């Protein structure tokens, strides 16, 4: 299918997490007739990864192409969560305009600000879509004013401030230019994209230049670079020069050239200026690299990726229960898998720091928890340490990352939240009543003050609060590490937990395990109500005698154990503890299992 550069439109869909980006792209795909009508597709077609489906969030930027009235519209669906900001940033360099989705009830959120700042800074033309207008408490007019104020605050140009507004409900598949109109279909969005978004710039007659913005991997083709053609025409089989970000040049050939249509990739003979294509043939390919004509090897500006702000240590599982539940338990397997993650995930960095120990740096707790969850589903066993913030030194000054935090919550819980965040170094910048008894609080807070806070926040707001943060900047380090107040209940025996023992330990604090669970010396089986760690025996049965005593043999009543999921466990642990992760279990343990050695280490620390 031949397409001319002036008939191409490149657009990214940007929004805060859960404002409906992927659902909107679904509707555009369905209503453009690009997807085969015979096929049954579920919801959120582009969220292909199991974790994306379960959590209802987009983790990886995905691209798709739609043909409409002779135009080819390349659409990139981006993640909304701030931990995946690195994905969004790159993608914006590849497009000529953005569809900014804003929830008609929630309005402008931190991640909206983050992506808008990037998009406006690159001079992109925005189309504002006020989504979810079918919500009972939607207030589209207020939200349009909020977006305008945000654009002004972000120094938008006159042209950017004259943005078109579309009112939509992606879930119901309707979109319209005026609120009063009866609901139409998505046609309005296609028309606005073609009218408002400029055709891609570039010289079709110049020697070809492409820039890679996402990586993929194929067992047959090896590394695949998804790239935009900035100049010229790229032909399959053409000689090409890979110019890496460090300036190194590698000769090669474009062995495969793939175009996009809906959810499919298909082989093409050539790609024109402005189009987005997938290229195979270079194994050393990386994000931001340029593929150019050897006759005119001019590199494009490299892409800046946000630096990681949090690190953890992932190591081979060495607990007494190691190797019983996982398929991959050795250091070489773990190393290969982590290096493979680096091939497609540029916002993460990995370094080996010892035998079977790897330091993984990422953009946030969620990004690292997602990696750990993927590893355990693939059959890996490993242990993971508490997340720590990455400090930087500039001259004599030590700097730490700060986050911009926005909280929506019912008014009656605001006191507890403000008090807790104050203790963690948070400074409140704004408080806005949101109507119906809810408040919006805005804070600037050190990233280390947020580690381990989310579960506490959900408890304080009875699950009704919504907390969102995005990276602000590095500032002089001021905070001490925030420690949890409670100690741990640590097992002093190896064996199977017994109901009688757990019943007697209930008064000491919260229990994490149930009768029949395997325990070992040094494993944390619960949270002590007091600040100190306590050695306990969870396998001690009742002493039986041959005398029956009336009343002493009542049924044992156990409180249900506290479920420790991966993220909750990572937030809960301290630096002398680890989370042991296997495909079937998540356990918490002390780094040093031997109690005598633990005491010695504690004395030395003091």
C-alpha positions as CSV (number, residue, x, y, z in Angstrom):
1,X,0.0,0.0,0.0
2,X,1.8,3.1,-1.2
3,X,1.4,6.2,1.0
4,X,2.9,9.7,0.4
5,X,4.6,11.6,3.2
6,X,2.0,14.4,3.2
7,X,-0.7,11.7,3.9
8,X,1.0,10.6,7.1
9,X,0.2,11.8,10.6
10,X,2.2,10.8,13.7
11,X,0.5,11.2,17.0
12,X,1.1,10.1,20.6
13,X,-1.7,9.6,23.1
14,X,-0.6,11.0,26.5
15,X,-2.4,11.2,29.8
16,X,-2.3,10.4,33.5
17,X,-2.6,6.8,34.5
18,X,-6.2,5.4,34.2
19,X,-7.6,8.4,32.2
20,X,-8.5,6.0,29.3
21,X,-5.7,6.2,26.7
22,X,-5.7,2.5,25.8
23,X,-9.5,2.3,25.7
24,X,-9.6,5.3,23.3
25,X,-7.0,3.7,21.0
26,X,-9.2,0.5,21.0
27,X,-12.1,2.5,19.8
28,X,-10.0,4.3,17.1
29,X,-8.8,0.9,15.9
30,X,-12.3,-0.6,15.8
31,X,-14.1,2.4,14.3
32,X,-11.5,3.0,11.6
33,X,-12.2,-0.5,10.1
34,X,-8.5,-1.4,10.5
35,X,-9.2,-4.4,12.6
36,X,-10.9,-7.4,10.9
37,X,-14.6,-7.3,11.9
38,X,-14.6,-11.1,12.0
39,X,-12.2,-11.2,14.9
40,X,-13.3,-11.0,18.5
41,X,-11.1,-8.6,20.5
42,X,-11.4,-8.0,24.2
43,X,-10.9,-4.7,26.0
44,X,-7.6,-2.7,25.9
45,X,-6.3,-4.6,22.9
46,X,-2.8,-3.0,23.1
47,X,-2.1,-4.0,26.7
48,X,-0.6,-7.3,25.6
49,X,1.4,-8.2,28.7
50,X,-0.4,-10.2,31.4
51,X,0.6,-7.7,34.1
52,X,-0.8,-4.8,32.0
53,X,-4.1,-6.7,31.7
54,X,-4.3,-7.4,35.4
55,X,-3.4,-4.0,36.7
56,X,-5.2,-2.1,34.0
57,X,-2.1,0.1,33.3
58,X,0.1,0.4,30.3
59,X,3.8,-0.4,31.0
60,X,5.4,-0.3,27.6
61,X,4.8,2.3,24.8
62,X,3.1,0.6,21.9
63,X,2.5,1.8,18.4
64,X,-0.2,1.0,15.9
65,X,-1.3,2.4,12.5
66,X,-4.8,3.3,11.2
67,X,-5.8,4.0,7.7
68,X,-8.6,6.5,7.4
69,X,-9.8,8.2,4.2
70,X,-6.5,7.7,2.4
71,X,-4.4,8.9,5.4
72,X,-2.1,6.8,7.5
73,X,-2.3,7.7,11.2
74,X,0.5,6.3,13.3
75,X,-0.6,6.2,16.9
76,X,1.6,5.6,19.9
77,X,-0.1,4.6,23.2
78,X,2.1,5.7,26.1
79,X,2.2,4.7,29.8
80,X,0.6,7.0,32.3
81,X,2.5,6.0,35.4
82,X,5.4,8.2,36.3
83,X,7.8,5.2,36.8
84,X,7.6,4.7,33.1
85,X,8.3,8.4,32.2
86,X,11.4,7.3,30.2
87,X,9.1,5.5,27.7
88,X,6.9,8.7,27.2
89,X,9.9,11.0,26.8
90,X,11.4,9.1,23.8
91,X,8.1,8.6,22.1
92,X,7.3,12.3,22.0
93,X,10.4,13.0,19.8
94,X,8.9,10.7,17.1
95,X,5.6,12.4,16.7
96,X,4.3,15.7,15.4
97,X,1.3,16.1,17.8
98,X,-0.3,14.7,20.9
99,X,-3.8,13.7,21.9
100,X,-3.9,14.8,25.5
101,X,-6.6,12.9,27.4
102,X,-7.9,14.3,30.6
103,X,-10.5,12.7,32.9
104,X,-13.7,14.9,33.0
105,X,-13.9,14.4,36.8
106,X,-10.3,14.2,38.0
107,X,-8.9,16.9,35.8
108,X,-5.2,17.7,35.6
109,X,-3.1,15.3,37.6
110,X,0.7,15.1,38.2
111,X,1.5,12.8,35.3
112,X,-0.6,15.1,33.0
113,X,1.7,17.9,34.0
114,X,4.8,15.8,33.4
115,X,3.8,14.7,29.9
116,X,2.4,18.1,28.9
117,X,5.7,19.9,29.9
118,X,7.7,17.5,27.7
119,X,5.2,17.8,24.8
120,X,5.0,21.6,24.8
121,X,8.8,21.9,25.2
122,X,9.2,19.9,22.0
123,X,6.8,22.3,20.2
124,X,4.2,19.6,19.6
125,X,0.6,20.6,18.6
126,X,-1.9,19.3,21.3
127,X,-5.5,18.2,20.7
128,X,-7.3,18.0,24.1
129,X,-9.7,15.2,24.6
130,X,-11.9,15.5,27.7
131,X,-12.7,11.8,28.3
132,X,-15.2,10.0,30.6
133,X,-17.9,12.7,30.1
134,X,-20.4,10.0,31.0
135,X,-19.2,10.0,34.7
136,X,-22.0,11.2,37.0
137,X,-19.7,13.9,38.7
138,X,-18.0,14.9,35.4
139,X,-17.3,18.7,35.1
140,X,-15.8,19.2,31.6
141,X,-15.9,23.0,31.7
142,X,-13.8,23.2,34.8
143,X,-11.3,20.6,33.4
144,X,-10.9,22.7,30.1
145,X,-10.1,25.7,32.3
146,X,-7.6,23.6,34.3
147,X,-5.9,22.5,31.0
148,X,-5.7,26.1,29.7
149,X,-4.1,27.3,33.1
150,X,-1.6,24.4,32.9
151,X,-0.6,25.3,29.3
152,X,-0.1,28.9,30.4
153,X,2.0,27.8,33.4
154,X,4.1,25.6,31.1
155,X,4.9,28.6,28.8
156,X,2.9,27.3,25.8
157,X,3.1,29.3,22.5
158,X,0.1,31.2,21.2
159,X,-0.5,28.4,18.6
160,X,-0.4,25.7,21.3
161,X,-2.9,27.7,23.5
162,X,-5.4,27.6,20.7
163,X,-5.9,23.9,21.1
164,X,-9.0,22.1,19.8
165,X,-11.2,20.4,22.4
166,X,-13.1,17.1,21.9
167,X,-15.5,15.7,24.4
168,X,-15.5,11.9,24.5
169,X,-16.4,8.8,26.3
170,X,-13.9,6.2,25.0
171,X,-15.8,3.4,26.8
172,X,-19.0,4.2,25.0
173,X,-17.2,5.0,21.7
174,X,-18.5,8.5,21.3
175,X,-16.8,11.8,20.6
176,X,-18.1,15.3,19.8
177,X,-16.9,18.9,19.4
178,X,-19.6,20.5,21.5
179,X,-21.0,19.1,24.8
180,X,-24.6,19.9,23.7
181,X,-24.4,17.8,20.5
182,X,-25.9,14.3,20.6
183,X,-23.2,11.6,20.9
184,X,-21.5,10.8,17.6
185,X,-18.7,8.3,16.8
186,X,-14.9,8.7,16.7
187,X,-15.0,10.3,13.3
188,X,-14.5,13.7,14.9
189,X,-11.1,12.6,16.3
190,X,-9.9,11.4,12.9
191,X,-11.0,14.7,11.3
192,X,-9.3,16.8,13.9
193,X,-6.0,14.8,13.7
194,X,-5.8,15.2,9.9
195,X,-6.8,19.0,10.1
196,X,-4.7,20.0,13.1
197,X,-1.6,17.8,13.2
198,X,1.0,18.8,10.6
199,X,2.4,16.3,8.1
200,X,5.9,15.1,9.0
201,X,8.7,17.4,8.1
202,X,11.8,16.0,6.3
203,X,13.2,15.7,2.8
204,X,12.0,12.7,0.8
205,X,14.8,13.2,-1.7
206,X,17.7,13.3,0.8
207,X,19.8,10.3,1.8
208,X,17.8,8.2,4.4
209,X,18.0,8.8,8.2
210,X,16.0,6.8,10.8
211,X,16.1,7.1,14.6
212,X,15.2,4.1,16.9
213,X,12.9,4.9,19.8
214,X,11.7,1.5,21.0
215,X,13.3,-2.0,20.9
216,X,11.8,-5.4,20.3
217,X,13.2,-8.8,20.2
218,X,12.4,-11.7,17.9
219,X,14.0,-15.2,18.1
220,X,14.5,-15.3,14.4
221,X,15.3,-11.7,13.5
222,X,17.2,-10.8,16.7
223,X,17.0,-7.2,17.8
224,X,14.3,-5.1,16.1
225,X,14.4,-1.3,16.2
226,X,11.1,0.6,15.9
227,X,12.1,3.8,14.2
228,X,10.9,6.9,12.5
229,X,12.2,7.9,9.1
230,X,13.3,11.5,9.4
231,X,14.6,11.9,5.8
232,X,14.7,9.9,2.5
233,X,13.3,6.6,1.5
234,X,14.5,3.3,3.2
235,X,14.5,0.2,1.0
236,X,14.7,-3.4,2.2
237,X,18.2,-4.9,1.7
238,X,19.8,-1.4,1.6
239,X,23.3,-0.9,2.8
240,X,23.2,1.1,6.0
241,X,25.4,2.6,8.7
242,X,24.4,2.3,12.4
243,X,25.6,5.4,14.3
244,X,25.5,4.7,18.0
245,X,25.0,7.3,20.7
246,X,28.7,7.1,21.7
247,X,29.7,7.9,18.1
248,X,30.7,4.4,17.1
249,X,29.8,3.4,13.5
250,X,28.8,-0.1,12.4
251,X,28.3,-1.1,8.8
252,X,25.4,-3.4,8.0
253,X,22.3,-4.1,5.9
254,X,18.6,-3.7,6.5
255,X,17.6,-7.3,6.3
256,X,13.9,-6.9,7.1
257,X,11.6,-3.8,6.9
258,X,8.2,-4.1,8.5
259,X,5.3,-1.7,8.4
260,X,2.4,-1.4,11.0
261,X,-1.3,-1.9,10.3
262,X,-3.6,-2.2,13.3
263,X,-2.1,-4.8,15.6
264,X,-0.1,-6.5,12.8
265,X,3.3,-6.0,11.3
266,X,3.8,-6.8,7.7
267,X,6.8,-6.9,5.4
268,X,7.3,-3.8,3.1
269,X,9.8,-3.1,0.4
270,X,10.3,0.5,1.3
271,X,9.4,3.2,3.9
272,X,8.9,6.9,3.2
273,X,9.9,10.0,5.1
274,X,7.8,10.5,8.2
275,X,6.6,6.9,8.5
276,X,7.2,4.6,11.5
277,X,8.7,1.2,10.6
278,X,10.4,-1.7,12.3
279,X,14.0,-2.5,11.1
280,X,16.1,-5.7,11.6
281,X,19.7,-6.4,10.7
282,X,21.7,-4.8,13.5
283,X,22.4,-6.7,16.7
284,X,24.1,-3.7,18.4
285,X,21.0,-1.6,18.0
286,X,20.1,0.7,20.9
287,X,17.5,3.3,21.7
288,X,18.4,6.7,20.2
289,X,20.8,5.2,17.6
290,X,20.6,6.6,14.0
291,X,20.5,4.3,11.0
292,X,21.8,6.3,8.0
293,X,22.8,6.1,4.4
294,X,26.6,5.3,4.2
295,X,26.9,8.0,1.5
296,X,25.8,10.6,4.1
297,X,26.3,9.3,7.6
298,X,24.9,12.2,9.7
299,X,23.6,11.3,13.1
300,X,20.4,12.7,14.6
301,X,20.4,14.3,18.0
302,X,20.6,11.6,20.7
303,X,17.6,11.0,23.0
304,X,17.9,12.0,26.6
305,X,16.6,9.3,29.0
306,X,15.6,10.2,32.6
307,X,18.0,8.9,35.1
308,X,17.0,6.1,37.5
309,X,16.2,7.3,41.1
310,X,15.8,4.0,43.0
311,X,18.0,0.9,43.3
312,X,17.6,-2.6,44.7
313,X,19.9,-5.6,44.9
314,X,18.5,-8.8,43.3
315,X,20.5,-11.9,44.2
316,X,20.3,-15.6,44.0
317,X,18.1,-17.2,46.6
318,X,20.2,-18.8,49.3
319,X,17.5,-19.5,51.9
320,X,17.1,-23.1,53.4
321,X,14.0,-23.5,51.1
322,X,15.9,-22.5,47.9
323,X,15.4,-24.5,44.8
324,X,12.1,-26.2,45.8
325,X,9.6,-24.1,43.9
326,X,11.5,-22.4,41.0
327,X,12.7,-23.5,37.6
328,X,15.7,-21.1,37.3
329,X,17.7,-20.8,40.5
330,X,21.4,-20.2,39.4
331,X,23.3,-17.0,39.0
332,X,24.1,-17.4,35.2
333,X,20.3,-17.8,34.5
334,X,19.5,-14.7,36.5
335,X,22.2,-12.7,34.9
336,X,21.1,-13.6,31.4
337,X,17.5,-12.7,32.1
338,X,18.4,-9.3,33.7
339,X,20.7,-8.5,30.8
340,X,17.9,-9.4,28.4
341,X,15.6,-7.0,30.3
342,X,18.2,-4.2,29.7
343,X,18.0,-4.8,25.9
344,X,14.4,-3.5,25.7
345,X,14.1,-1.4,29.0
346,X,16.3,1.6,28.7
347,X,15.2,3.3,31.9
348,X,16.9,0.5,33.9
349,X,20.5,-0.1,34.6
350,X,22.1,-3.3,35.9
351,X,25.6,-4.0,37.4
352,X,27.0,-7.1,38.9
353,X,28.3,-6.4,42.4
354,X,29.3,-9.8,43.6
355,X,28.8,-13.5,43.1
356,X,25.2,-13.9,42.1
357,X,24.3,-10.3,43.2
358,X,23.0,-7.6,40.8
359,X,22.3,-3.9,41.5
360,X,19.2,-2.9,39.5
361,X,18.5,0.8,39.2
362,X,15.1,2.0,38.0
363,X,12.6,4.9,38.0
364,X,10.5,3.8,40.9
365,X,9.2,1.1,43.2
366,X,6.5,0.1,40.7
367,X,8.9,-0.4,37.9
368,X,11.1,-2.6,40.0
369,X,8.1,-4.6,41.4
370,X,6.9,-5.2,37.8
371,X,10.3,-6.6,36.8
372,X,10.3,-8.9,39.9
373,X,6.8,-10.0,39.2
374,X,7.7,-10.8,35.6
375,X,10.7,-12.8,36.8
376,X,8.7,-14.9,39.3
377,X,6.1,-15.7,36.7
378,X,8.8,-17.0,34.3
379,X,9.9,-19.4,37.0
380,X,12.8,-17.6,38.7
381,X,13.8,-17.8,42.3
382,X,15.7,-14.9,43.9
383,X,15.8,-12.5,46.8
384,X,15.4,-8.7,46.6
385,X,16.5,-6.0,49.0
386,X,14.8,-2.9,50.2
387,X,14.6,-0.1,47.6
388,X,17.0,2.7,48.3
389,X,17.2,6.2,46.6
390,X,20.2,6.9,44.4
391,X,22.1,9.9,45.8
392,X,24.3,12.1,43.6
393,X,27.3,14.2,44.5
394,X,27.9,17.5,42.8
395,X,31.1,19.2,44.1
396,X,30.9,19.1,47.9
397,X,27.1,18.7,47.9
398,X,25.1,15.5,48.3
399,X,21.9,15.5,46.3
400,X,18.8,13.4,46.6
401,X,15.7,13.0,44.3
402,X,12.5,14.9,45.1
403,X,9.0,14.0,44.0
404,X,6.0,16.1,43.3
405,X,3.1,14.4,45.0
406,X,-0.7,14.9,44.5
407,X,-3.2,13.3,46.8
408,X,-7.0,13.2,46.4
409,X,-8.8,12.1,49.5
410,X,-12.0,12.5,51.7
411,X,-11.6,15.6,53.9
412,X,-11.8,13.7,57.2
413,X,-8.5,11.8,56.6
414,X,-6.5,14.8,55.6
415,X,-5.1,15.5,59.1
416,X,-3.4,12.1,59.5
417,X,-1.9,12.2,55.9
418,X,-0.5,15.8,56.4
419,X,1.0,14.7,59.7
420,X,2.6,11.6,58.4
421,X,4.0,13.3,55.3
422,X,5.4,16.1,57.4
423,X,7.4,13.6,59.4
424,X,8.7,12.2,56.1
425,X,10.0,15.5,54.9
426,X,7.0,16.5,52.8
427,X,6.2,20.2,52.3
428,X,2.6,21.0,51.4
429,X,2.4,23.4,48.5
430,X,-1.3,23.6,47.8
431,X,-4.7,22.5,49.2
432,X,-7.8,22.6,46.9
433,X,-11.3,21.6,47.8
434,X,-12.6,19.3,45.0
435,X,-16.3,19.3,46.0
436,X,-18.4,16.5,47.6
437,X,-16.2,16.5,50.7
438,X,-13.0,15.7,49.0
439,X,-9.6,17.5,49.0
440,X,-6.6,17.7,46.7
441,X,-3.3,18.1,48.5
442,X,0.0,18.9,46.7
443,X,3.4,18.2,48.2
444,X,7.1,18.3,47.4
445,X,8.7,15.4,49.2
446,X,12.1,13.6,49.1
447,X,11.7,10.3,47.2
448,X,13.1,8.4,50.2
449,X,10.2,9.8,52.3
450,X,7.8,8.0,49.9
451,X,9.4,4.5,50.2
452,X,7.1,2.3,52.2
453,X,4.4,5.0,52.5
454,X,1.8,3.8,50.0
455,X,0.4,0.9,52.2
456,X,0.3,3.2,55.2
457,X,-1.6,5.8,53.1
458,X,-4.2,3.3,52.1
459,X,-4.7,2.3,55.7
460,X,-5.0,6.0,56.8
461,X,-7.6,6.8,54.1
462,X,-9.5,3.5,54.5
463,X,-8.6,2.8,50.8
464,X,-10.4,5.9,49.5
465,X,-7.3,8.0,48.9
466,X,-5.5,8.3,45.5
467,X,-1.8,9.1,45.6
468,X,0.2,10.0,42.5
469,X,3.8,11.3,42.2
470,X,6.2,12.3,39.5
471,X,10.0,13.1,39.6
472,X,10.7,16.7,40.3
473,X,14.5,17.3,40.5
474,X,17.6,16.5,42.5
475,X,18.0,18.8,45.6
476,X,20.5,19.0,48.5
477,X,20.0,15.9,50.7
478,X,18.2,16.7,53.9
479,X,16.3,13.7,55.1
480,X,17.3,10.7,57.2
481,X,16.1,7.3,56.2
482,X,12.6,6.7,57.5
483,X,12.4,3.5,59.5
484,X,9.3,1.5,60.4
485,X,8.3,1.7,64.1
486,X,7.5,-1.9,64.5
487,X,9.9,-4.8,64.9
488,X,9.8,-8.2,63.3
489,X,8.7,-11.6,64.7
490,X,11.6,-13.9,63.6
491,X,11.4,-17.7,63.6
492,X,14.0,-19.5,65.8
493,X,13.1,-23.0,64.5
494,X,12.9,-24.8,61.2
495,X,9.8,-26.9,60.3
496,X,6.0,-26.4,59.7
497,X,4.1,-23.7,61.5
498,X,1.5,-25.0,64.0
499,X,-1.9,-23.5,64.7
500,X,-1.4,-23.7,68.5
501,X,1.9,-21.8,68.3
502,X,0.5,-19.1,66.0
503,X,-2.6,-18.7,68.3
504,X,-0.2,-17.9,71.2
505,X,1.8,-15.4,69.1
506,X,-1.2,-13.4,67.9
507,X,-1.1,-11.1,71.0
508,X,2.5,-10.2,70.0
509,X,1.5,-8.6,66.7
510,X,0.4,-9.3,63.1
511,X,1.2,-12.7,61.7
512,X,2.1,-13.2,58.0
513,X,1.9,-17.0,57.8
514,X,-0.7,-19.7,58.2
515,X,-0.6,-23.2,59.9
516,X,1.2,-25.7,57.7
517,X,3.6,-23.1,56.1
518,X,7.3,-24.0,56.0
519,X,9.4,-21.8,58.1
520,X,13.2,-21.6,58.8
521,X,15.6,-20.0,61.3
522,X,15.8,-16.3,60.5
523,X,12.5,-16.1,58.5
524,X,10.2,-13.2,59.5
525,X,6.8,-14.6,60.3
526,X,5.1,-11.4,61.5
527,X,5.3,-7.8,62.7
528,X,6.0,-7.2,66.3
529,X,3.7,-4.7,68.0
530,X,6.8,-3.2,69.7
531,X,9.9,-1.6,68.1
532,X,12.3,-4.5,68.8
533,X,12.8,-7.8,66.9
534,X,11.5,-10.9,68.8
535,X,12.7,-14.5,68.4
536,X,9.6,-16.8,68.4
537,X,8.9,-20.5,67.9
538,X,6.0,-21.0,65.4
539,X,6.3,-24.8,65.4
540,X,5.8,-25.5,69.1
541,X,2.9,-27.8,69.6
542,X,0.8,-28.3,72.7
543,X,2.2,-30.5,75.4
544,X,-0.2,-33.4,75.6
545,X,-1.0,-35.2,78.9
546,X,-3.4,-38.1,79.6
547,X,-5.5,-35.9,81.9
548,X,-8.5,-34.1,80.3
549,X,-9.1,-30.7,81.7
550,X,-12.5,-29.2,81.2
551,X,-12.4,-25.9,79.4
552,X,-8.8,-25.9,78.4
553,X,-9.3,-27.7,75.0
554,X,-11.5,-25.0,73.4
555,X,-11.1,-24.6,69.6
556,X,-8.2,-22.4,68.6
557,X,-9.4,-19.2,66.9
558,X,-6.8,-17.7,64.5
559,X,-7.0,-14.3,63.0
560,X,-6.5,-14.5,59.2
561,X,-2.8,-13.8,58.3
562,X,-1.7,-10.4,56.8
563,X,-1.3,-11.1,53.0
564,X,2.2,-9.9,52.0
565,X,2.2,-9.3,48.3
566,X,5.5,-8.4,46.5
567,X,5.0,-4.6,46.6
568,X,3.8,-4.6,50.1
569,X,6.7,-6.7,51.3
570,X,9.2,-4.5,49.5
571,X,7.7,-1.4,51.3
572,X,7.7,-3.2,54.7
573,X,11.3,-4.5,54.9
574,X,14.2,-2.7,56.5
575,X,17.8,-2.8,55.2
576,X,18.7,-5.9,57.3
577,X,15.9,-7.9,55.6
578,X,15.2,-9.4,52.2
579,X,12.1,-10.5,50.3
580,X,12.5,-14.1,49.1
581,X,10.6,-14.4,45.8
582,X,9.6,-17.8,44.2
583,X,6.9,-18.6,41.6
584,X,4.7,-19.9,44.4
585,X,5.6,-17.9,47.6
586,X,6.7,-14.5,48.9
587,X,8.6,-14.8,52.2
588,X,10.4,-12.2,54.3
589,X,13.7,-13.1,55.9
590,X,16.6,-11.5,57.7
591,X,19.7,-11.1,55.6
592,X,21.7,-12.9,58.3
593,X,19.8,-16.0,59.3
594,X,22.0,-17.0,62.3
595,X,20.6,-15.2,65.4
596,X,24.0,-15.0,67.2
597,X,25.7,-13.4,64.2
598,X,22.7,-11.0,63.9
599,X,23.3,-9.8,67.4
600,X,27.0,-9.3,66.7
601,X,26.3,-7.3,63.6
602,X,23.7,-5.1,65.5
603,X,26.4,-4.4,68.2
604,X,28.9,-3.4,65.5
605,X,26.5,-1.1,63.8
606,X,25.8,0.7,67.1
